[in-house]
Amino acid sequence: MQYLEYLLIVISLLAIINLWTKVGKLEGRIKGMQHTIDRLTRQTGLPENPINDELRKLIQKGEDVKAVKKARETLGLSLLEGKQYIDKLKSENR
Protein backbone atom coordinates (compact mmCIF):
# COMPACT_ATOMS: atom_id res chain seq x y z
CA MET A 1 0.00 0.00 0.00
CA GLN A 2 2.77 2.45 0.86
CA TYR A 3 4.54 1.60 -2.40
CA LEU A 4 1.45 2.65 -4.36
CA GLU A 5 1.27 5.99 -2.50
CA TYR A 6 4.92 6.74 -3.23
CA LEU A 7 4.41 5.82 -6.86
CA LEU A 8 1.44 8.18 -7.13
CA ILE A 9 3.45 10.99 -5.52
CA VAL A 10 6.34 10.47 -7.93
CA ILE A 11 4.00 10.39 -10.93
CA SER A 12 2.27 13.56 -9.71
CA LEU A 13 5.60 15.36 -9.27
CA LEU A 14 6.73 14.34 -12.74
CA ALA A 15 3.44 15.59 -14.22
CA ILE A 16 3.82 18.92 -12.39
CA ILE A 17 7.41 19.32 -13.58
CA ASN A 18 6.34 18.53 -17.14
CA LEU A 19 3.53 21.09 -17.03
CA TRP A 20 5.83 23.69 -15.45
CA THR A 21 8.32 23.23 -18.26
CA LYS A 22 5.65 23.54 -20.95
CA VAL A 23 4.21 26.70 -19.38
CA GLY A 24 7.69 28.22 -19.28
CA LYS A 25 8.21 27.48 -22.96
CA LEU A 26 4.82 28.94 -23.85
CA GLU A 27 5.57 32.12 -21.91
CA GLY A 28 8.81 32.48 -23.84
CA ARG A 29 7.01 32.05 -27.15
CA ILE A 30 4.39 34.62 -26.15
CA LYS A 31 7.09 37.14 -25.25
CA GLY A 32 8.72 36.57 -28.63
CA MET A 33 5.41 37.06 -30.40
CA GLN A 34 4.72 40.25 -28.45
CA HIS A 35 8.13 41.58 -29.44
CA THR A 36 7.37 40.82 -33.09
CA ILE A 37 3.96 42.49 -32.85
CA ASP A 38 5.51 45.58 -31.27
CA ARG A 39 8.09 45.82 -34.06
CA LEU A 40 5.46 45.38 -36.78
CA THR A 41 3.26 48.01 -35.16
CA ARG A 42 6.10 50.53 -35.14
CA GLN A 43 7.18 49.72 -38.71
CA THR A 44 3.69 49.96 -40.20
CA GLY A 45 2.78 53.10 -38.30
CA LEU A 46 -0.32 51.59 -36.74
CA PRO A 47 -1.72 53.77 -33.98
CA GLU A 48 -1.26 52.50 -30.46
CA ASN A 49 -4.12 51.45 -28.25
CA PRO A 50 -6.29 54.52 -27.45
CA ILE A 51 -6.42 53.55 -23.76
CA ASN A 52 -2.70 54.33 -23.46
CA ASP A 53 -3.36 58.09 -23.35
CA GLU A 54 -5.70 57.68 -20.40
CA LEU A 55 -3.25 55.33 -18.68
CA ARG A 56 -0.40 57.83 -19.15
CA LYS A 57 -2.52 60.55 -17.53
CA LEU A 58 -3.13 58.31 -14.52
CA ILE A 59 0.59 57.52 -14.34
CA GLN A 60 1.49 61.23 -14.47
CA LYS A 61 -0.89 61.85 -11.56
CA GLY A 62 0.90 59.13 -9.59
CA GLU A 63 -2.13 56.85 -9.72
CA ASP A 64 -0.33 53.73 -10.85
CA VAL A 65 -2.74 51.39 -9.06
CA LYS A 66 -5.72 52.94 -10.86
CA ALA A 67 -3.79 52.68 -14.13
CA VAL A 68 -3.13 48.98 -13.56
CA LYS A 69 -6.80 48.42 -12.70
CA LYS A 70 -7.94 50.30 -15.82
CA ALA A 71 -5.50 48.36 -18.02
CA ARG A 72 -6.72 45.07 -16.56
CA GLU A 73 -10.38 45.95 -17.08
CA THR A 74 -9.92 47.30 -20.59
CA LEU A 75 -7.37 44.88 -21.99
CA GLY A 76 -8.31 41.75 -20.03
CA LEU A 77 -4.90 41.37 -18.42
CA SER A 78 -3.92 39.51 -15.27
CA LEU A 79 -2.59 41.51 -12.33
CA LEU A 80 1.01 40.76 -13.27
CA GLU A 81 0.42 41.55 -16.95
CA GLY A 82 -1.33 44.80 -16.02
CA LYS A 83 1.59 45.84 -13.81
CA GLN A 84 4.08 45.00 -16.55
CA TYR A 85 2.01 46.94 -19.11
CA ILE A 86 1.98 50.04 -16.91
CA ASP A 87 5.69 49.68 -16.13
CA LYS A 88 6.38 49.55 -19.88
CA LEU A 89 4.37 52.74 -20.44
CA LYS A 90 6.23 54.41 -17.59
CA SER A 91 9.63 53.45 -19.03
CA GLU A 92 8.65 54.77 -22.48
CA ASN A 93 7.83 58.18 -20.99
CA ARG A 94 11.24 58.64 -19.41
N, C-alpha and C positions, 0 to 999 in steps of 0.2 A: 504494500500500500504506500509506504513512504517513497519507494522508488518511482511510482507513478506520479506522485506529487512533485518530486524533483524534476522529472522529465517534463511535466507540464510547465513548470517554472522556467526551465531552460528554453523550451520551445517559445514561450511567451516573450522572454527576453530577446531571443533571436528575431522574432517577428517585430518587436519594438525597434530594435537596432536597424532592421531592414527598412522599416517605414521612415525612421529618422533620416537615414541616408537618402532615401528617395525624395523626401521633403526638402532636404538641403540642396539636392541637385535641381529640383524644380524652382526653388527660390533663386538659385544662380541663373537659371535660364530666363526667369521673369525679369531679373535685373538687366540681363543682356538685351532682352527685348525692349525694355523701357528705355535703355540707352539708345537703341536704334531708332525708336519712335521719336525721342527727343531730337536726335540729329536730323531725321527726316522733316520734322516740324520746322526746325530752324532753316533748313535748306530750301524748303518749299515756300516759306513765308506764311505758313498757316497762322492765323491768330491764336493766341493762347486762350485758355479757358477763361470766360468772362468773370468767373467767381474770384479769380486771382486778384483783381483790383480791390474787391471788398475785403479779401483776406489781408492784403498789404495794408489797407487802412487800419484794420484791427491790430496788426502787428505794430504799426507806427504808434498807435495809442497805448502800446504795452499790454494789449489784451490777447496774449498768445493762446490762453486756454479757450477763449471764445472763438479764436481763429481755428484752432484744432477742431472744436466742436462743429463749427460751420462747415469745415472741409469734410469732416466725417459724414455729416448729414447730407451734404450736397453731392459728394463724390462717392459715397458708399464705402469709405475706407475704415479699416480697423483703427483702434487707438494708436498703435505703433505706426501704421502707415500715415495716419493724419499728422502725427507729430513729425515724422520724417518729411512730409510734404511741406509743412509750415517751416521747418528748419531749412529746407531747400530754398523756399521763397525768401527767408531772412538772409541767407548767404548770398543770394543773387542781388539783393539790395545794397550790399556793402561795397 
